[in-house]
Amino acid sequence: MLEVLDVAAVRRWSSLAVAVVGRQEHALNQLNVYPVPDGDTGTNLLLTLTAAHHAQVDVLTDDPTPGSVLRAMARGALLGARGNSGVITAQWLSGLADGVDDDGLVPALDAAATSAYAAVARPVEGTILTVARDAAKAAAGCQAEDCVTAVREAVLEARRALARTPEQLPVLATAGVVDAGGHGLVLLLEALLEALTGEHDESQVPGVVVTVTDDDEHSGHDHAHVRPAYRGPAYEVQFLIDTGAGEIAALRETLDRLGDSLVVVGGPATWRVHVHVDDAGAAVEAGLAAGRPYQIQITHLTSPTAEHAPRRPDPTARAVVVTAAGEGIEELLTAEGAVAVPANPSTAEVLDAILATGAGRVAVVPTDGNLRAVAQAAADEAFGEGVKVRVIPTRSPVQALAALAVRDSSRRFEDDVIAMAEAAGACRSAEVTWASREALTVAGRCRPGDVIALIEGEVNLIGDDLRTVCVELLDRMLASGGELVTLIVGAQAPQELVPALNAHVAARWPFVEIHVYDGGQPHYPLLVGVE
């Protein structure tokens, strides 16, 4: 039995927490008030803790401390957080990490509770926050010199606090359940106690509190497991954002006006945002105004489902999923209302993005020709989940932008897909990069380090000067016609490249309109689209 929390105990706790919540995943899901994807607290918490566990495994410094391992867990939980419970748990871990090395475990529990409260715009009693606060008070109040006694008191009070949640939150009493997030925190504290003592004693708090109304008495039916219909905002919006504290404060105010269940955690540079709103587009736009949102997830909350029925997408809702290789490209595509998946995703990641939209009709727009097969595989898998997916045959971000520009939700879905595909096909695409190896192409032999320009995936130009090749590429593409040129500038492009290209087009092709965007993509200093 340990008297202090050491690194080995933290690592045991991380493993035990995943195992305990994994065993209780279904039970936690059954406690949710919302009978919708947002309500899978058990699944969300398990995924969050799994991400935390994987992150702490990577802490391989020569002299780790409990705080450094917990900080890794908190960071992993933040990046992998799912739902309200996951986001709050990530912030709880962050507060625990900040205080444990200097002050010890008991004060750290109080710091963790305070940190969790600070993450929520409008804290509500009868939730995971209340359980965290009451547990921390009990640990401090026992004035024990060893952490085992303090954690044991925290566990006992957490169980009692959980049992009280229906008294504090009417929606729980109506549904006949205790708070799912609070129950998850009880499991976390029980896992911590087991890590310290080796004693296994999971919560005996009943998950369901049977509530009988007058109507129930007359009908003779037990309605303890019937959930009231969800009447909150229509969408859950989640994203990560890289921005500063001032911008995040303004974002909080905007999102607080737009909806509820607002949680913002992280910092000082990366934050995770969770909010329920009726206007998902406005929430994403608020993120764009504050910084660089990415890993955007939009989930429809209002399609009713039975408690034990499979989760079904909203057949009336539409969405677009795109791939994005570069911060600027991701911003461009999400500004058009698309949900972005990071570059080179797996089939599972594309499928997850499709299902996370909650829409029954989804267009997938790959920005790399090599991803079409992955996109189609995800589309085939989504069909089994009741989602109709169409893959737009695109091979470049410039074609994706062209496709998104003509979206029109007033059209039939299939007609809209055809229009997007036609717009993408009408945009000729090219990219400029450096040859990575020697090869024989239709333009001749290239050697490593040569500047090469590819039109529709085929090498057309080879040279040794980036500016010269880019100018020749524009001339070759515009010679066959075009009124609009789109340039997406990569991370490795020199500053003088864009002014030179602008000047050349203005002089040689004066009737051509040119749009320039900062894409930030690696490997390709310039992507070109001509329409």
Secondary structure by P-SEA (a helix, b strand, c coil): ccccccaaaaaaaaaaaaaaaaaaaaaaaaaccccccccaaaaaaaaaaaaaaaaaaacccccccaaaaaaaaaaaaaaacccaaaaaaaaaaaaaaaccccccaaaaaaaaaaaaaaaccccccccaaaaaaaaaaaaaaaccccaaaaaaaaaaaaaaaaaacccccaaaaaaccccaaaaaaaaaaaaaaaaacccccccccccccccccaaaaaacccccccccccccccbbbbbbbbbcaaaaaaaaaaaaaacccbbbbbcccbbbbbbbbccaaaaaaaaaaacccccbbbbbccccccccccccccccccbbbbbbccaaaaaaaaaabbbbbcccccaaaaaaaaaaacccbbbbbbccccaaaaaaaaaaaaaaacbbbbbcccccaaaaaaaaaaccccccaaaaaaaaaaaaaacccbbbbbbcbbbbccccccccccbbbbcccccccccccaaaaaaaaaaaaacccccbbbbbbccccccaaaaaaaaaaaaccccbbbbbbbcccccccbbbbcc
